[in-house]
């Protein structure tokens, strides 16, 4: 699926046919944004017309759009810059299958045009495109403004996911302190996997200088000086996200320790309770064993055979009460 918004002579047009877009591009539009949604990782006839024949992008760049890149990438060519970035679009049960929530967005940036290529349907691009179609003077005021909005949404997706993780960790902490269960351990480990997957792509985007690349002097013909501060802000935001993920990783480890401590504490309480019961019943077992022997005790002559049973029961109860009072005095329960 192809859709485009562009301006020719100050007049904005929305187009969905590659042939018409190709004709209008020859009129040298002031600014053009083409969004291409690939289906089944394949280039159709219209996509090939635009990427290969009209813009004459390098075949390696086009190949990168067809096959997912596991690391962010930025390459400079003679007439354009190719960028592959990764963002997060949360799906149901994302804590269990988080890798499905990570998407790749390929961007071609040249003088006066931005082309986004993606395999998955990205809702934030749909929203940006609708805004550009409805109020193009604002959203399509400049190439830098459009590119900044796209990058900002990609980086912001990490911050939104971190907020979800914070909420999940707060609920987990309350559950662990109240009544730890085996499923809490699984949830904590799932959060740990999510943070690890996020760091795997976010740190590479920082180390590869994907966003910082647009501040370099070599790309001064694409980004004007007045917009450099915006792209520095994107890079700073990316650094801040990575630092936040490091902090979340430490919090997950701490939460895991809290879970283990809570489980140990509950186990200790159970063992204490069972130990108290066993200790309280120990005199009962001794007394019952003593009077259960098949022989005539001296107490028979004092209480008689019938009352001796009552005496033994009373002795058991008294021993139990004495033990409980002693434990209570020692504050063992």
N, C-alpha and C positions, 0 to 999 in steps of 0.2 A: 504494500500500500504506500502510495506516494502522495504527499501534500506539501504545498509550498505557499509562502507569503513573501511578497517582494514589492519593491517600490520602483516605478519607472517614471521619472519626471515628477516626483512628489505624489504620484497616484499609486495607492496600494491595491494589490490584486491578490486574490486567493485562488490557487489553481491545484487541480488534482490529476492532470494528465501530463505525462512526461513529454509528449510531443509539443504541447503548448508551452510548457516550461522551457524547453530547449529553444523554441523560437523567441520567447521573450528574453532569454538570457543573452541572445545575440544583440539585443537592444541596449546592453550594458546597464542593468538596473543599479540603483543606488545601493540597495541592500537586499539580500535574498536569503531566506531560510527555507531549506528543503528538509523535510523529515521523511525518512524511509524506514518502513517497518517490514523487515524481511520475514517471509514465511518459510518454515522448514529449513532455515539456513541456506536458502538458495536465491540466486539472483535471477529475476525474471527479465524479460526483454526490455521493459521500460527502465528497470534499475540499471541494466547494462548500458542502455542508451545514455543515461545521465552520468554515471560514474566513469565509464570507460571512454565513451565517444565524445561527450560534451565537455566534461571537466578534465578528461585525460589523466585521471589519477593513476599512480603507480600500481601495478598488479599486486605487489606485496601488500599494499595498504588495503586493497579490495579483498585480498585473501584473508587479512586479519579480521575483516568484518564478517566473513563467513564462518570462521572457526574461532571459538572462544579463546581469549587470552587469559591465562591464569595470573598474569601480572600486568599492572598498568604500563602504559607505553606512550612515548612521545617521540615523533620523528619529524624532522624538518626536510622539506623538499624545496624545489626551486620556486614553486608558485603557491605552495600551501603547507600547512602543518597538520599532521595526523596525530590524533590523541585517542587513546583507549583508556577509559576510566571505569571504575566500578562503584556502584551505589547499592542501596538496600531498599527493596520494596517488599514489606512484610507480607507474608502469606499465612493462611491458617496453619496452626500447629508449627509456627516457625521456630519455637524452642527445640522441637524434636528434629526438624528437617530444615535447618537454617540455610544450608547451602543453596536451596531452591529460591531463597529470598534475595540472593545476590545477583544483580544484573550487570551486564556490560553495555556501555554506551560508547560508540565510536563516533568521533567528531572530526570532520574536515573543515579547517579554517583557512580561508584565503582572503584576498583583497576584495571585500564587499560581499562575501558569501559565508554562510555557515551551513554545513550539511551534517545532520545527525542520522546515524544508522544503528538500528538495534533489532534484535530478534524477538525479545519479549515486548509485550504491550506495556508501555510506561505511562502511568496515569499523570505524573507531573508534567510530562511533555505534552500530553493531551490538554492539560489545563493551560500551559504556557502558549500553546498554539491557539487555543480559543481566545485567550487574552490578546494575542497578537492580531488575530483576525478581527476582533471587535474594536480594539483601540490600538491600531498599529503605530500611531504617532508616539505613543508612550512606550510600548514594549519593543518596537522596532525603530526606536529613535536613532540607534547607532549599533554597529556590529559589536562593540565592546559591551554595551548594555545587555544585548541578547546573550552573548557568551557568558557574561557574569551571572545572569539569572540561571542559566543552565548549570554552571559549575556550583553555584550557591545551593541549588536544590539537591545536587548530588552529595555534597558535603553535609548538608543539613539532615539528610536521611540517616547519617550515622548518629547525629545528636538526638534525633527522634527515637532511634532504636535504643540508645543509652538511657533515655528517660523511661522507656518500657522496661528495661532491665532493672533500673532503680526501683520501680514500683514492684516488680516481681520479687526483688531481693528483700524489700521491706516486708512484704507479706510472708515471705519464707522465714524471715527472722522471727516474726511474731509466732508463726506456727512451730518453729523449732524450739523456742523458749517455752511455749505453752505445752505442746505434746509432740515430741519428735517422732516421725514415722519413717519407714523405709523409703516411701515415695519422695520424701524431702531430699534424701541423698541423690536420687535420680534427677530431681529438678535442679539441684545445685550443680551437678556435673553437666547438665544440659546448658546451663547458663555459662559455665566455664568454656564449653565448646563454642558457644555463640561468640563470646568475647575473643576467643582465639581466632575464629574465622574472620571476625571484623578486623582484628589487628593484622592479619595476614595480608589483607588487601589495602588497608588504610596506611600502614607503615610504608608499603612499597610506593604508594602514591606520593608520599612525602619524600622518601629517599630518592625516587626517580625524578623529582622536581617537575612533576606534571604541571602543576599550577604555577610554580615559580618560573617555568620556562617562558611564560608570556610576559614576564617583566624584563627579560634579558634584552640587551641592545639589539641583538640579531632579529628580534621580532618587533622592533620599533615601528616598522612600516604597517603592522597589523594593529597594534595597540597604541593609541595616542597617549601622550604624557599625562593628560588630565585623568585618564582612567587607570593608570598604573596603581594608584592607591587601592582601587577596588580589587585588583588581582593580588596585591599584597595581603589584603584582608582575607581573601580565599585561602592563601597559603598559611596565614596565621591561624585561621579557623581549622585547617587540616592539622596543624601542629597541636592545637588545643584538644582536638578530638583524640589524637593519639595519646596525649598525656592523660586524658580522662579515662581511656581504655586501660592504661597501665594501672591507674588507681582502682578501677573496677576489678581488675584481676587480683589485686591485693585484697580487696573487699570480699571477693569470692572465697579466697583462701581462708580469710578470717571467719567467714560464715560457715565454712566447712569445719573449722576448728570448734566453733560454737556448737554446731550439730553434734560433733563427737563428744564434746564436754557434756552437753545436755543428755545424750544417750548414756554416757558413763554415770552421770549423776542419778538418772532414773534407775539404772541397774544397781547402783549402790543403795538407793532407797529400798528397792525390792529385796536385795540381799540382807539389809538391816532388818526389814520386817520379818523375813523368814528366820533370821538368826534369833530375833526376840522370841518368836513363837517356839522355836526348837529349844531355847534355853528355859522358857517358862514351863514347858511340858517335861523337861528333864526330871524335876523332882517327882512329878506325877508318875513317870515311867519307873523311877526307882522305888517309890512307895508301892505301886501296883505289883512290881516284880517281887518285892519283899513279902507282901501279904498273899501273893499268889502261889507261894511255895506250899507244897503238900506236907505240912507239918504243923504241930500245935505250938503256938507262940505264947509267951507269958501273958500277953494282953488278953488272952482268952479268959483267964481267971479274974481279970478286973472288969471287963466289959461284957463278957459273955459272947457266945458265938454269933448271935444276931446283931448285937450292938457294935461288934467289932467292925462290921461292914460300914456302919454309919461313921465310926471313928476314922476309918481309913479314908472315906470320902471327904470328911471335914479336914483331915490332915492334908489331903491333896489340894483342896481349895485354899487353905491357909498358906500353903507353900507357894501357890500361884500368886496370891495377893501380895505376899512378901516380896517375891521376885519383881512384880510389876511396880510396886512402890519403890524398890531399890533402883530399878531402871529409870523411873521418872525422876527420882532425886538426882541421879547422875546425868539427867537430860540426854539419855540415849534415844529417846523417841518423844 
